[in-house]
Amino acid sequence: MVDSTNVSFLTQEAYDRLAAELEHLSTTGREEIAKRIEIAREEGDLKENGGYHAAKDEQGKQEARIRTLQNILKEAKVGEAPESNGVVVPGTVITADVAGGEEVFLLGSREIASGSELDVYSEQSPLGEAIQGLKVGESTSYTAPNGKEITVSIKNVETYNGQ
């Protein structure tokens, strides 16, 4: 999972979408889960009540998502994606030769690129940390979580346009 904490920026559209999701989960979503739990409780023995346990599991996942959204929105810098100027910074789309194959990805939070076909790498990931500040034509290497040394060459850096 990509780390969503310490988001550098969110577009206004992404911020509004996440704020609406948080509002829904914090109000209507909580009410719906509470009703499902209450209905399942009324069915009797909780030890063998699959509906009750499923609703409690869903409630836990929903509360975790609420906390994640609160953190993202609290840390977010809202505005336009930073201009690339040919330098890798969070919020830019990178075309790079990674371990011998070309990849195109967004450096930032997956929340920014929701609905996009782009792969997203967190700026806190090993790849993200290795390439920040590099310019087109520069190369570096980093150690992947599996211990393998991976070489990266920056081919292009573009401003993220939300597509």
FENPEHU-V335160 format. One record per helix or strand of 2 or more residues. SS is the DSSP state (hx for helix, st for strand). FROM is the first residue (numbers start at 1). TO is the last residue. If there is no record, write none. Layout:
BEGIN
SS & FROM & TO
SS & FROM & TO
END
This chain:
BEGIN
hx & 12 & 41
hx & 50 & 75
st & 92 & 98
st & 101 & 107
st & 119 & 121
hx & 126 & 131
st & 139 & 143
st & 149 & 159
END
